[in-house]
Amino acid sequence: MRMVAGVVMASVVAVGGLLFASAADAGTYIAPSTSTGSTAARGAATLDPPRYFRYDFRVKGVIIWNEANASSVRNGLGSPGQGFYVDYAENNGPSYTCDNGVKSRAWEHGYNGVTKVSGFVPVCNLVL
């Protein structure tokens, strides 16, 4: 077993330097459009676009926080079906207890796929 983004997985598949819960999950990673004009306008050195992993909100009304901390500003809300696209995780943040009683110190940073509100969501409020 391995821990990926704060979640214990039975098996992990590596593809192109990225870790996936399974080969089927590899299709849930997307590279968002980051077009900013010509290469000259961006400068000589360019980076690959960030990769996002698609989770979904576990329940209606999940808070998207400004920081990986429940005492920070609330940026918005998420609901099942909207998708939450994660670009990185804070795996040692302050403890948060979700409404189902699960506690988590892992927070995912990303954006709501419908509203485009970005911020942090505790892992216990996300599902694959």
MOPAC internal coordinates of N, CA, C and O (Angstrom, degrees):
PM7 1SCF
backbone

  N    0.0000 0     0.00 0     0.00 0    0    0    0
  C    1.4496 1     0.00 0     0.00 0    1    0    0
  C    1.5214 1   109.60 1     0.00 0    2    1    0
  O    1.2310 1   120.91 1   -31.73 1    3    2    1
  N    1.3293 1   115.87 1   148.27 1    3    2    1
  C    1.4553 1   121.81 1   178.48 1    5    3    2
  C    1.5133 1   109.72 1  -134.17 1    6    5    3
  O    1.2310 1   120.81 1   -21.99 1    7    6    5
  N    1.3466 1   116.05 1   158.01 1    7    6    5
  C    1.4577 1   121.66 1   176.54 1    9    7    6
  C    1.5248 1   107.64 1  -101.60 1   10    9    7
  O    1.2310 1   120.02 1   -55.47 1   11   10    9
  N    1.3252 1   117.56 1   124.53 1   11   10    9
  C    1.4554 1   124.05 1   177.89 1   13   11   10
  C    1.5136 1   107.51 1  -127.02 1   14   13   11
  O    1.2310 1   120.47 1   -60.04 1   15   14   13
  N    1.3218 1   116.71 1   119.96 1   15   14   13
  C    1.4690 1   122.38 1   179.36 1   17   15   14
  C    1.5218 1   110.78 1    50.79 1   18   17   15
  O    1.2310 1   120.71 1  -139.35 1   19   18   17
  N    1.3368 1   116.24 1    40.65 1   19   18   17
  C    1.4493 1   120.41 1   176.55 1   21   19   18
  C    1.5115 1   115.07 1    80.47 1   22   21   19
  O    1.2310 1   119.75 1  -175.39 1   23   22   21
  N    1.3279 1   118.09 1     4.61 1   23   22   21
  C    1.4634 1   121.97 1  -178.17 1   25   23   22
  C    1.5200 1   108.56 1  -118.89 1   26   25   23
  O    1.2310 1   120.15 1   -46.62 1   27   26   25
  N    1.3187 1   117.32 1   133.38 1   27   26   25
  C    1.4581 1   121.13 1   178.44 1   29   27   26
  C    1.5196 1   108.87 1   -78.60 1   30   29   27
  O    1.2310 1   120.94 1   -53.39 1   31   30   29
  N    1.3222 1   115.81 1   126.61 1   31   30   29
  C    1.4531 1   122.22 1  -178.84 1   33   31   30
  C    1.5285 1   108.58 1  -115.10 1   34   33   31
  O    1.2310 1   120.61 1   -35.36 1   35   34   33
  N    1.3260 1   116.45 1   144.64 1   35   34   33
  C    1.4561 1   120.69 1   178.81 1   37   35   34
  C    1.5226 1   110.62 1   -71.84 1   38   37   35
  O    1.2310 1   119.81 1   143.88 1   39   38   37
  N    1.3298 1   117.98 1   -36.12 1   39   38   37
  C    1.4526 1   121.42 1   177.45 1   41   39   38
  C    1.5178 1   108.41 1  -146.71 1   42   41   39
  O    1.2310 1   121.39 1   -28.09 1   43   42   41
  N    1.3150 1   114.94 1   151.91 1   43   42   41
  C    1.4524 1   120.36 1  -179.10 1   45   43   42
  C    1.5209 1   108.16 1  -130.14 1   46   45   43
  O    1.2310 1   120.28 1   -42.77 1   47   46   45
  N    1.3359 1   117.08 1   137.23 1   47   46   45
  C    1.4488 1   122.77 1   179.02 1   49   47   46
  C    1.5232 1   107.34 1  -113.79 1   50   49   47
  O    1.2310 1   119.95 1   -49.99 1   51   50   49
  N    1.3333 1   117.71 1   130.01 1   51   50   49
  C    1.4650 1   121.95 1   177.42 1   53   51   50
  C    1.5203 1   108.70 1   -98.70 1   54   53   51
  O    1.2310 1   120.91 1   -51.54 1   55   54   53
  N    1.3476 1   115.86 1   128.46 1   55   54   53
  C    1.4586 1   122.00 1   177.77 1   57   55   54
  C    1.5153 1   107.42 1  -136.23 1   58   57   55
  O    1.2310 1   120.16 1   -62.09 1   59   58   57
  N    1.3093 1   117.30 1   117.91 1   59   58   57
  C    1.4535 1   120.93 1   177.23 1   61   59   58
  C    1.5176 1   113.66 1    57.54 1   62   61   59
  O    1.2310 1   119.83 1  -144.94 1   63   62   61
  N    1.3203 1   117.93 1    35.06 1   63   62   61
  C    1.4527 1   121.39 1   178.77 1   65   63   62
  C    1.5174 1   114.21 1    83.99 1   66   65   63
  O    1.2310 1   119.61 1   176.91 1   67   66   65
  N    1.3206 1   118.34 1    -3.09 1   67   66   65
  C    1.4603 1   122.45 1   178.56 1   69   67   66
  C    1.5243 1   108.88 1  -104.34 1   70   69   67
  O    1.2310 1   120.28 1   -30.37 1   71   70   69
  N    1.3241 1   117.06 1   149.63 1   71   70   69
  C    1.4576 1   121.68 1   178.72 1   73   71   70
  C    1.5212 1   110.07 1  -102.62 1   74   73   71
  O    1.2310 1   120.72 1   -42.51 1   75   74   73
  N    1.3185 1   116.23 1   137.49 1   75   74   73
  C    1.4551 1   122.43 1   179.17 1   77   75   74
  C    1.5174 1   108.73 1  -126.89 1   78   77   75
  O    1.2310 1   120.44 1   -31.88 1   79   78   77
  N    1.3326 1   116.76 1   148.12 1   79   78   77
  C    1.4599 1   121.09 1   177.55 1   81   79   78
  C    1.5236 1   110.27 1   -63.62 1   82   81   79
  O    1.2310 1   120.10 1   146.85 1   83   82   81
  N    1.3177 1   117.42 1   -33.15 1   83   82   81
  C    1.4594 1   122.13 1   177.22 1   85   83   82
  C    1.5179 1   107.54 1  -158.12 1   86   85   83
  O    1.2310 1   120.60 1    -9.27 1   87   86   85
  N    1.3082 1   116.46 1   170.73 1   87   86   85
  C    1.4645 1   120.05 1   178.50 1   89   87   86
  C    1.5270 1   110.48 1   -60.83 1   90   89   87
  O    1.2310 1   120.08 1   145.94 1   91   90   89
  N    1.3341 1   117.46 1   -34.06 1   91   90   89
  C    1.4689 1   121.00 1  -179.80 1   93   91   90
  C    1.5234 1   111.34 1   -65.75 1   94   93   91
  O    1.2310 1   120.33 1   147.33 1   95   94   93
  N    1.3497 1   116.97 1   -32.67 1   95   94   93
  C    1.4645 1   120.22 1  -179.23 1   97   95   94
  C    1.5236 1   112.61 1   -70.41 1   98   97   95
  O    1.2310 1   119.83 1   161.51 1   99   98   97
  N    1.3233 1   117.92 1   -18.49 1   99   98   97
  C    1.4562 1   120.72 1  -179.84 1  101   99   98
  C    1.5197 1   110.78 1   -56.03 1  102  101   99
  O    1.2310 1   119.85 1   149.82 1  103  102  101
  N    1.3188 1   117.89 1   -30.18 1  103  102  101
  C    1.4568 1   121.45 1   179.01 1  105  103  102
  C    1.5114 1   114.02 1   -74.14 1  106  105  103
  O    1.2310 1   119.46 1   169.52 1  107  106  105
  N    1.3488 1   118.64 1   -10.48 1  107  106  105
  C    1.4589 1   119.85 1  -179.62 1  109  107  106
  C    1.5236 1   112.16 1   -88.96 1  110  109  107
  O    1.2310 1   119.99 1   174.32 1  111  110  109
  N    1.3398 1   117.63 1    -5.68 1  111  110  109
  C    1.4560 1   120.11 1   175.48 1  113  111  110
  C    1.5122 1   108.83 1   -83.97 1  114  113  111
  O    1.2310 1   120.40 1   -42.66 1  115  114  113
  N    1.3223 1   116.83 1   137.34 1  115  114  113
  C    1.4568 1   120.67 1   178.20 1  117  115  114
  C    1.5115 1   109.34 1  -131.91 1  118  117  115
  O    1.2310 1   120.80 1   -24.62 1  119  118  117
  N    1.2857 1   116.08 1   155.38 1  119  118  117
  C    1.4572 1   121.94 1   173.39 1  121  119  118
  C    1.5206 1   106.74 1  -109.56 1  122  121  119
  O    1.2310 1   119.18 1   -69.35 1  123  122  121
  N    1.3444 1   119.17 1   110.65 1  123  122  121
  C    1.4565 1   120.38 1  -177.77 1  125  123  122
  C    1.5201 1   111.61 1   -69.27 1  126  125  123
  O    1.2310 1   120.86 1   -22.71 1  127  126  125
  N    1.3110 1   115.95 1   157.29 1  127  126  125
  C    1.4515 1   121.02 1   177.60 1  129  127  126
  C    1.5215 1   109.20 1   -66.95 1  130  129  127
  O    1.2310 1   120.86 1   -52.87 1  131  130  129
  N    1.3205 1   115.96 1   127.13 1  131  130  129
  C    1.4664 1   120.21 1   179.49 1  133  131  130
  C    1.5174 1   110.23 1  -127.05 1  134  133  131
  O    1.2310 1   120.08 1  -152.90 1  135  134  133
  N    1.3147 1   117.46 1    27.10 1  135  134  133
  C    1.4503 1   121.58 1  -176.90 1  137  135  134
  C    1.5182 1   110.81 1   -60.76 1  138  137  135
  O    1.2310 1   120.71 1   -55.14 1  139  138  137
  N    1.3380 1   116.24 1   124.86 1  139  138  137
  C    1.4665 1   120.79 1   179.45 1  141  139  138
  C    1.5146 1   111.28 1  -128.54 1  142  141  139
  O    1.2310 1   120.25 1  -159.64 1  143  142  141
  N    1.3106 1   117.12 1    20.36 1  143  142  141
  C    1.4523 1   119.63 1   179.69 1  145  143  142
  C    1.5166 1   111.10 1   109.06 1  146  145  143
  O    1.2310 1   121.16 1    20.37 1  147  146  145
  N    1.3383 1   115.38 1  -159.63 1  147  146  145
  C    1.4552 1   120.18 1  -175.95 1  149  147  146
  C    1.5168 1   111.76 1   -73.52 1  150  149  147
  O    1.2310 1   121.04 1   -16.42 1  151  150  149
  N    1.3413 1   115.62 1   163.58 1  151  150  149
  C    1.4593 1   120.86 1   177.36 1  153  151  150
  C    1.5198 1   110.09 1   -60.28 1  154  153  151
  O    1.2310 1   119.77 1   141.45 1  155  154  153
  N    1.3233 1   118.04 1   -38.55 1  155  154  153
  C    1.4629 1   121.11 1   179.87 1  157  155  154
  C    1.5241 1   110.72 1   -62.03 1  158  157  155
  O    1.2310 1   120.37 1   140.80 1  159  158  157
  N    1.3319 1   116.89 1   -39.20 1  159  158  157
  C    1.4666 1   120.39 1  -179.48 1  161  159  158
  C    1.5239 1   111.28 1   -68.37 1  162  161  159
  O    1.2310 1   120.17 1   149.81 1  163  162  161
  N    1.3417 1   117.28 1   -30.19 1  163  162  161
  C    1.4554 1   121.09 1  -179.82 1  165  163  162
  C    1.5176 1   111.85 1   -84.94 1  166  165  163
  O    1.2310 1   119.67 1   163.66 1  167  166  165
  N    1.3119 1   118.23 1   -16.34 1  167  166  165
  C    1.4562 1   121.53 1  -176.83 1  169  167  166
  C    1.5118 1   110.12 1   104.06 1  170  169  167
  O    1.2310 1   120.75 1   -10.55 1  171  170  169
  N    1.3136 1   116.17 1   169.45 1  171  170  169
  C    1.4577 1   121.50 1  -175.18 1  173  171  170
  C    1.5203 1   111.73 1   -67.57 1  174  173  171
  O    1.2310 1   120.21 1   139.70 1  175  174  173
  N    1.3448 1   117.20 1   -40.30 1  175  174  173
  C    1.4665 1   120.11 1  -177.73 1  177  175  174
  C    1.5237 1   109.77 1   -93.60 1  178  177  175
  O    1.2310 1   120.65 1   -53.45 1  179  178  177
  N    1.3267 1   116.37 1   126.55 1  179  178  177
  C    1.4603 1   120.56 1   176.52 1  181  179  178
  C    1.5137 1   108.74 1  -124.40 1  182  181  179
  O    1.2310 1   120.66 1   -27.53 1  183  182  181
  N    1.3018 1   116.35 1   152.47 1  183  182  181
  C    1.4536 1   122.56 1   179.21 1  185  183  182
  C    1.5133 1   109.46 1  -110.34 1  186  185  183
  O    1.2310 1   120.97 1   -26.00 1  187  186  185
  N    1.3290 1   115.76 1   154.00 1  187  186  185
  C    1.4575 1   119.41 1   173.67 1  189  187  186
  C    1.5150 1   108.57 1   -62.46 1  190  189  187
  O    1.2310 1   119.46 1   -32.04 1  191  190  189
  N    1.3352 1   118.63 1   147.96 1  191  190  189
  C    1.4609 1   120.32 1   177.26 1  193  191  190
  C    1.5256 1   109.95 1   -63.52 1  194  193  191
  O    1.2310 1   119.97 1   -29.86 1  195  194  193
  N    1.3277 1   117.67 1   150.14 1  195  194  193
  C    1.4670 1   119.41 1   178.97 1  197  195  194
  C    1.5220 1   111.02 1   -64.69 1  198  197  195
  O    1.2310 1   120.63 1   -26.41 1  199  198  197
  N    1.3121 1   116.39 1   153.59 1  199  198  197
  C    1.4515 1   122.37 1   177.00 1  201  199  198
  C    1.5256 1   108.18 1  -101.28 1  202  201  199
  O    1.2310 1   120.71 1   -39.93 1  203  202  201
  N    1.2994 1   116.25 1   140.07 1  203  202  201
  C    1.4529 1   121.45 1   179.45 1  205  203  202
  C    1.5197 1   109.75 1  -117.45 1  206  205  203
  O    1.2310 1   120.35 1   -37.88 1  207  206  205
  N    1.3257 1   116.93 1   142.12 1  207  206  205
  C    1.4541 1   122.49 1   174.90 1  209  207  206
  C    1.5169 1   107.76 1  -106.86 1  210  209  207
  O    1.2310 1   119.80 1   -48.88 1  211  210  209
  N    1.3248 1   117.98 1   131.12 1  211  210  209
  C    1.4599 1   121.27 1  -176.71 1  213  211  210
  C    1.5216 1   111.28 1   -90.86 1  214  213  211
  O    1.2310 1   121.42 1   -66.97 1  215  214  213
  N    1.3162 1   114.89 1   113.03 1  215  214  213
  C    1.4537 1   122.94 1   168.11 1  217  215  214
  C    1.5248 1   106.69 1  -102.59 1  218  217  215
  O    1.2310 1   120.37 1     2.07 1  219  218  217
  N    1.3202 1   116.89 1  -177.93 1  219  218  217
  C    1.4591 1   121.18 1   169.10 1  221  219  218
  C    1.5168 1   107.35 1  -136.44 1  222  221  219
  O    1.2310 1   120.99 1   -18.73 1  223  222  221
  N    1.3155 1   115.71 1   161.27 1  223  222  221
  C    1.4583 1   121.14 1   179.08 1  225  223  222
  C    1.5200 1   109.03 1   -75.82 1  226  225  223
  O    1.2310 1   120.55 1   -43.14 1  227  226  225
  N    1.3202 1   116.55 1   136.86 1  227  226  225
  C    1.4651 1   122.28 1  -175.77 1  229  227  226
  C    1.5252 1   112.16 1   -72.02 1  230  229  227
  O    1.2310 1   119.85 1   142.62 1  231  230  229
  N    1.3237 1   117.89 1   -37.38 1  231  230  229
  C    1.4684 1   123.41 1  -178.04 1  233  231  230
  C    1.5262 1   109.78 1  -139.24 1  234  233  231
  O    1.2310 1   120.68 1   -12.68 1  235  234  233
  N    1.3083 1   116.31 1   167.32 1  235  234  233
  C    1.4616 1   121.65 1   177.03 1  237  235  234
  C    1.5307 1   110.16 1   -71.79 1  238  237  235
  O    1.2310 1   120.95 1   -41.31 1  239  238  237
  N    1.3273 1   115.80 1   138.69 1  239  238  237
  C    1.4583 1   121.06 1   174.86 1  241  239  238
  C    1.5226 1   115.75 1    84.09 1  242  241  239
  O    1.2310 1   119.89 1  -155.67 1  243  242  241
  N    1.3402 1   117.81 1    24.33 1  243  242  241
  C    1.4666 1   120.75 1   176.97 1  245  243  242
  C    1.5326 1   108.36 1   -67.48 1  246  245  243
  O    1.2310 1   120.92 1   -48.70 1  247  246  245
  N    1.3171 1   115.85 1   131.30 1  247  246  245
  C    1.4704 1   120.85 1  -178.45 1  249  247  246
  C    1.5213 1   110.32 1   -80.23 1  250  249  247
  O    1.2310 1   120.76 1   -46.17 1  251  250  249
  N    1.3276 1   116.15 1   133.83 1  251  250  249
  C    1.4605 1   123.17 1   171.91 1  253  251  250
  C    1.5263 1   105.75 1  -100.62 1  254  253  251
  O    1.2310 1   120.63 1   -67.79 1  255  254  253
  N    1.3416 1   116.40 1   112.21 1  255  254  253
  C    1.4636 1   122.69 1  -173.73 1  257  255  254
  C    1.5212 1   111.41 1   -91.48 1  258  257  255
  O    1.2310 1   120.50 1   -27.98 1  259  258  257
  N    1.3407 1   116.64 1   152.02 1  259  258  257
  C    1.4545 1   122.61 1   178.11 1  261  259  258
  C    1.5279 1   111.55 1   -68.13 1  262  261  259
  O    1.2310 1   120.21 1   145.19 1  263  262  261
  N    1.3218 1   117.20 1   -34.81 1  263  262  261
  C    1.4659 1   122.93 1   178.22 1  265  263  262
  C    1.5245 1   108.09 1  -129.02 1  266  265  263
  O    1.2310 1   120.44 1   -11.74 1  267  266  265
  N    1.3208 1   116.77 1   168.26 1  267  266  265
  C    1.4644 1   121.41 1   178.06 1  269  267  266
  C    1.5258 1   108.33 1   -77.97 1  270  269  267
  O    1.2310 1   121.37 1  -115.54 1  271  270  269
  N    1.3310 1   114.99 1    64.46 1  271  270  269
  C    1.4584 1   121.46 1  -174.82 1  273  271  270
  C    1.5310 1   108.17 1  -166.34 1  274  273  271
  O    1.2310 1   120.38 1   -52.08 1  275  274  273
  N    1.3162 1   116.88 1   127.92 1  275  274  273
  C    1.4716 1   120.73 1  -177.17 1  277  275  274
  C    1.5151 1   113.46 1   -72.41 1  278  277  275
  O    1.2310 1   119.66 1   175.35 1  279  278  277
  N    1.3280 1   118.26 1    -4.65 1  279  278  277
  C    1.4696 1   119.66 1   175.40 1  281  279  278
  C    1.5318 1   111.07 1   -97.16 1  282  281  279
  O    1.2310 1   120.51 1  -175.14 1  283  282  281
  N    1.3488 1   116.63 1     4.86 1  283  282  281
  C    1.4648 1   119.81 1   178.15 1  285  283  282
  C    1.5338 1   110.32 1   -85.76 1  286  285  283
  O    1.2310 1   120.82 1     1.87 1  287  286  285
  N    1.3027 1   116.04 1  -178.13 1  287  286  285
  C    1.4632 1   122.90 1  -179.06 1  289  287  286
  C    1.5295 1   110.37 1   -70.21 1  290  289  287
  O    1.2310 1   120.63 1   -38.84 1  291  290  289
  N    1.3326 1   116.40 1   141.16 1  291  290  289
  C    1.4641 1   122.09 1   175.27 1  293  291  290
  C    1.5212 1   108.75 1   -85.91 1  294  293  291
  O    1.2310 1   120.86 1   -62.50 1  295  294  293
  N    1.3313 1   115.97 1   117.50 1  295  294  293
  C    1.4712 1   120.08 1  -179.69 1  297  295  294
  C    1.5187 1   112.84 1   -82.87 1  298  297  295
  O    1.2310 1   120.23 1   149.81 1  299  298  297
  N    1.3229 1   117.17 1   -30.19 1  299  298  297
  C    1.4592 1   121.02 1  -177.32 1  301  299  298
  C    1.5120 1   110.32 1   173.11 1  302  301  299
  O    1.2310 1   121.32 1    12.67 1  303  302  301
  N    1.3379 1   115.08 1  -167.33 1  303  302  301
  C    1.4575 1   121.84 1  -177.13 1  305  303  302
  C    1.5242 1   110.11 1  -129.40 1  306  305  303
  O    1.2310 1   121.28 1   -20.13 1  307  306  305
  N    1.3227 1   115.16 1   159.87 1  307  306  305
  C    1.4598 1   121.12 1   175.29 1  309  307  306
  C    1.5125 1   110.95 1  -135.15 1  310  309  307
  O    1.2310 1   120.63 1   -26.12 1  311  310  309
  N    1.3214 1   116.39 1   153.88 1  311  310  309
  C    1.4619 1   122.89 1   179.56 1  313  311  310
  C    1.5154 1   110.21 1  -136.28 1  314  313  311
  O    1.2310 1   120.06 1   -22.67 1  315  314  313
  N    1.3392 1   117.50 1   157.33 1  315  314  313
  C    1.4615 1   120.65 1   177.97 1  317  315  314
  C    1.5322 1   111.56 1   -52.28 1  318  317  315
  O    1.2310 1   121.30 1   -40.12 1  319  318  317
  N    1.3303 1   115.13 1   139.88 1  319  318  317
  C    1.4635 1   121.22 1   179.53 1  321  319  318
  C    1.5143 1   113.93 1    95.08 1  322  321  319
  O    1.2310 1   119.89 1   163.04 1  323  322  321
  N    1.3389 1   117.81 1   -16.96 1  323  322  321
  C    1.4622 1   120.16 1  -178.99 1  325  323  322
  C    1.5297 1   112.40 1   -82.83 1  326  325  323
  O    1.2310 1   119.99 1   153.18 1  327  326  325
  N    1.3136 1   117.63 1   -26.82 1  327  326  325
  C    1.4585 1   121.48 1  -178.17 1  329  327  326
  C    1.5147 1   111.72 1    79.03 1  330  329  327
  O    1.2310 1   120.93 1   -37.47 1  331  330  329
  N    1.3245 1   115.82 1   142.53 1  331  330  329
  C    1.4623 1   122.23 1   175.31 1  333  331  330
  C    1.5183 1   106.32 1  -130.49 1  334  333  331
  O    1.2310 1   120.69 1   -66.51 1  335  334  333
  N    1.3389 1   116.28 1   113.49 1  335  334  333
  C    1.4591 1   123.19 1  -173.96 1  337  335  334
  C    1.5224 1   109.41 1   -95.06 1  338  337  335
  O    1.2310 1   120.86 1   -69.05 1  339  338  337
  N    1.3413 1   115.96 1   110.95 1  339  338  337
  C    1.4588 1   122.79 1  -171.49 1  341  339  338
  C    1.5217 1   110.87 1   -95.01 1  342  341  339
  O    1.2310 1   121.18 1   -46.96 1  343  342  341
  N    1.3536 1   115.35 1   133.04 1  343  342  341
  C    1.4587 1   119.48 1   175.80 1  345  343  342
  C    1.5283 1   112.90 1  -109.49 1  346  345  343
  O    1.2310 1   119.52 1   156.65 1  347  346  345
  N    1.3330 1   118.52 1   -23.35 1  347  346  345
  C    1.4649 1   120.14 1   173.00 1  349  347  346
  C    1.5147 1   109.99 1  -162.86 1  350  349  347
  O    1.2310 1   121.25 1    -9.99 1  351  350  349
  N    1.3396 1   115.21 1   170.01 1  351  350  349
  C    1.4670 1   120.76 1  -175.77 1  353  351  350
  C    1.5174 1   110.79 1  -128.93 1  354  353  351
  O    1.2310 1   121.24 1   -29.87 1  355  354  353
  N    1.3128 1   115.23 1   150.13 1  355  354  353
  C    1.4592 1   123.74 1   169.37 1  357  355  354
  C    1.5243 1   104.70 1  -109.49 1  358  357  355
  O    1.2310 1   119.97 1   -77.95 1  359  358  357
  N    1.3165 1   117.66 1   102.05 1  359  358  357
  C    1.4564 1   120.94 1  -172.42 1  361  359  358
  C    1.5153 1   114.43 1   -89.71 1  362  361  359
  O    1.2310 1   119.87 1   178.19 1  363  362  361
  N    1.3174 1   117.86 1    -1.81 1  363  362  361
  C    1.4612 1   120.22 1  -178.99 1  365  363  362
  C    1.5263 1   110.03 1  -131.37 1  366  365  363
  O    1.2310 1   120.52 1  -140.20 1  367  366  365
  N    1.3245 1   116.60 1    39.80 1  367  366  365
  C    1.4534 1   121.55 1  -179.27 1  369  367  366
  C    1.5164 1   111.50 1   -81.74 1  370  369  367
  O    1.2310 1   120.74 1     2.18 1  371  370  369
  N    1.3242 1   116.18 1  -177.82 1  371  370  369
  C    1.4582 1   119.55 1   177.83 1  373  371  370
  C    1.5279 1   111.24 1   -65.03 1  374  373  371
  O    1.2310 1   120.64 1   -30.97 1  375  374  373
  N    1.3068 1   116.37 1   149.03 1  375  374  373
  C    1.4590 1   121.71 1  -178.58 1  377  375  374
  C    1.5272 1   110.66 1   -66.47 1  378  377  375
  O    1.2310 1   121.31 1   -39.65 1  379  378  377
  N    1.3356 1   115.09 1   140.35 1  379  378  377
  C    1.4658 1   122.35 1   178.50 1  381  379  378
  C    1.5264 1   107.32 1  -134.06 1  382  381  379
  O    1.2310 1   120.36 1   -44.36 1  383  382  381
  N    1.3237 1   116.92 1   135.64 1  383  382  381
  C    1.4603 1   121.27 1   177.14 1  385  383  382
  C    1.5261 1   108.72 1  -107.43 1  386  385  383
  O    1.2310 1   120.79 1   -61.67 1  387  386  385
  N    1.3360 1   116.10 1   118.33 1  387  386  385
  C    1.4610 1   121.13 1   178.42 1  389  387  386
  C    1.5272 1   109.74 1   -76.71 1  390  389  387
  O    1.2310 1   120.68 1   -12.40 1  391  390  389
  N    1.3380 1   116.30 1   167.60 1  391  390  389
  C    1.4663 1   121.66 1  -176.37 1  393  391  390
  C    1.5202 1   113.03 1   -63.00 1  394  393  391
  O    1.2310 1   119.76 1   161.72 1  395  394  393
  N    1.3400 1   118.06 1   -18.28 1  395  394  393
  C    1.4590 1   121.04 1   178.71 1  397  395  394
  C    1.5339 1   112.13 1   -89.86 1  398  397  395
  O    1.2310 1   120.54 1  -174.80 1  399  398  397
  N    1.3335 1   116.58 1     5.20 1  399  398  397
  C    1.4571 1   121.95 1   177.88 1  401  399  398
  C    1.5140 1   115.14 1    89.73 1  402  401  399
  O    1.2310 1   119.80 1   173.21 1  403  402  401
  N    1.3313 1   117.98 1    -6.79 1  403  402  401
  C    1.4581 1   121.67 1   179.34 1  405  403  402
  C    1.5233 1   109.19 1   -75.71 1  406  405  403
  O    1.2310 1   121.03 1   -46.82 1  407  406  405
  N    1.3407 1   115.64 1   133.18 1  407  406  405
  C    1.4684 1   121.08 1   177.61 1  409  407  406
  C    1.5170 1   109.20 1  -101.67 1  410  409  407
  O    1.2310 1   120.96 1   -35.70 1  411  410  409
  N    1.3230 1   115.77 1   144.30 1  411  410  409
  C    1.4568 1   120.27 1  -179.76 1  413  411  410
  C    1.5193 1   110.04 1  -143.75 1  414  413  411
  O    1.2310 1   120.98 1   -37.07 1  415  414  413
  N    1.3299 1   115.74 1   142.93 1  415  414  413
  C    1.4727 1   122.11 1   170.52 1  417  415  414
  C    1.5279 1   109.74 1  -108.17 1  418  417  415
  O    1.2310 1   120.83 1   177.53 1  419  418  417
  N    1.3300 1   116.02 1    -2.47 1  419  418  417
  C    1.4663 1   121.66 1  -179.81 1  421  419  418
  C    1.5262 1   109.37 1   -94.30 1  422  421  419
  O    1.2310 1   120.74 1   -51.47 1  423  422  421
  N    1.3085 1   116.19 1   128.53 1  423  422  421
  C    1.4645 1   123.98 1   179.37 1  425  423  422
  C    1.5206 1   108.23 1  -123.22 1  426  425  423
  O    1.2310 1   120.33 1   -43.94 1  427  426  425
  N    1.3143 1   116.97 1   136.06 1  427  426  425
  C    1.4593 1   122.30 1   177.87 1  429  427  426
  C    1.5250 1   109.42 1  -103.55 1  430  429  427
  O    1.2310 1   120.44 1   -44.26 1  431  430  429
  N    1.3222 1   116.76 1   135.74 1  431  430  429
  C    1.4656 1   121.55 1   175.75 1  433  431  430
  C    1.5224 1   108.29 1  -102.95 1  434  433  431
  O    1.2310 1   120.53 1   -45.57 1  435  434  433
  N    1.3073 1   116.59 1   134.43 1  435  434  433
  C    1.4526 1   120.97 1   179.13 1  437  435  434
  C    1.5184 1   110.78 1  -177.75 1  438  437  435
  O    1.2310 1   121.15 1    25.99 1  439  438  437
  N    1.3339 1   115.41 1  -154.01 1  439  438  437
  C    1.4692 1   119.55 1  -179.49 1  441  439  438
  C    1.5228 1   110.96 1  -141.22 1  442  441  439
  O    1.2310 1   121.58 1   -28.20 1  443  442  441
  N    1.3316 1   114.58 1   151.80 1  443  442  441
  C    1.4591 1   123.21 1   176.53 1  445  443  442
  C    1.5268 1   107.62 1   -71.29 1  446  445  443
  O    1.2310 1   120.49 1   -53.60 1  447  446  445
  N    1.3295 1   116.67 1   126.40 1  447  446  445
  C    1.4571 1   120.90 1  -176.39 1  449  447  446
  C    1.5100 1   115.07 1   -64.99 1  450  449  447
  O    1.2310 1   119.29 1   158.97 1  451  450  449
  N    1.3354 1   118.95 1   -21.03 1  451  450  449
  C    1.4659 1   122.18 1  -179.40 1  453  451  450
  C    1.5253 1   110.90 1   -98.51 1  454  453  451
  O    1.2310 1   120.54 1   127.73 1  455  454  453
  N    1.3343 1   116.58 1   -52.27 1  455  454  453
  C    1.4762 1   120.17 1  -174.81 1  457  455  454
  C    1.5181 1   112.81 1   -86.25 1  458  457  455
  O    1.2310 1   119.97 1   163.28 1  459  458  457
  N    1.3383 1   117.67 1   -16.72 1  459  458  457
  C    1.4668 1   124.82 1  -177.72 1  461  459  458
  C    1.5251 1   113.13 1    67.51 1  462  461  459
  O    1.2310 1   119.70 1  -169.29 1  463  462  461
  N    1.3297 1   118.18 1    10.71 1  463  462  461
  C    1.4683 1   121.72 1   175.47 1  465  463  462
  C    1.5217 1   107.74 1   -68.24 1  466  465  463
  O    1.2310 1   120.67 1   -48.13 1  467  466  465
  N    1.3332 1   116.32 1   131.87 1  467  466  465
  C    1.4539 1   119.81 1  -179.17 1  469  467  466
  C    1.5165 1   111.26 1  -111.89 1  470  469  467
  O    1.2310 1   121.18 1   -21.50 1  471  470  469
  N    1.3279 1   115.35 1   158.50 1  471  470  469
  C    1.4558 1   121.26 1   178.62 1  473  471  470
  C    1.5115 1   110.47 1   156.30 1  474  473  471
  O    1.2310 1   120.85 1    21.19 1  475  474  473
  N    1.3235 1   115.98 1  -158.81 1  475  474  473
  C    1.4680 1   123.38 1  -176.14 1  477  475  474
  C    1.5233 1   111.73 1  -107.77 1  478  477  475
  O    1.2310 1   121.00 1   -36.97 1  479  478  477
  N    1.3354 1   115.69 1   143.03 1  479  478  477
  C    1.4518 1   122.90 1   175.68 1  481  479  478
  C    1.5302 1   106.96 1  -134.28 1  482  481  479
  O    1.2310 1   119.81 1   -47.18 1  483  482  481
  N    1.3473 1   117.96 1   132.82 1  483  482  481
  C    1.4601 1   119.35 1   176.08 1  485  483  482
  C    1.5294 1   110.49 1   -64.24 1  486  485  483
  O    1.2310 1   120.52 1   -38.05 1  487  486  485
  N    1.3227 1   116.60 1   141.95 1  487  486  485
  C    1.4627 1   122.10 1  -177.09 1  489  487  486
  C    1.5269 1   111.80 1   -55.96 1  490  489  487
  O    1.2310 1   119.72 1   146.74 1  491  490  489
  N    1.3235 1   118.15 1   -33.26 1  491  490  489
  C    1.4687 1   120.13 1  -177.88 1  493  491  490
  C    1.5292 1   112.56 1   -66.93 1  494  493  491
  O    1.2310 1   119.53 1   170.82 1  495  494  493
  N    1.3302 1   118.51 1    -9.18 1  495  494  493
  C    1.4679 1   121.91 1   176.52 1  497  495  494
  C    1.5213 1   112.87 1  -104.52 1  498  497  495
  O    1.2310 1   120.30 1  -168.40 1  499  498  497
  N    1.3488 1   117.02 1    11.60 1  499  498  497
  C    1.4493 1   121.83 1   180.00 1  501  499  498
  C    1.5262 1   110.74 1  -122.16 1  502  501  499
  O    1.2310 1   120.61 1   -29.65 1  503  502  501
  N    1.3334 1   116.44 1   150.35 1  503  502  501
  C    1.4592 1   122.54 1   175.39 1  505  503  502
  C    1.5263 1   108.05 1  -131.28 1  506  505  503
  O    1.2310 1   121.33 1   -24.04 1  507  506  505
  N    1.3305 1   115.06 1   155.96 1  507  506  505
  C    1.4710 1   120.12 1   176.81 1  509  507  506
  C    1.5026 1   110.71 1   -81.64 1  510  509  507
  O    1.2310 1   120.10 1   180.00 1  511  510  509

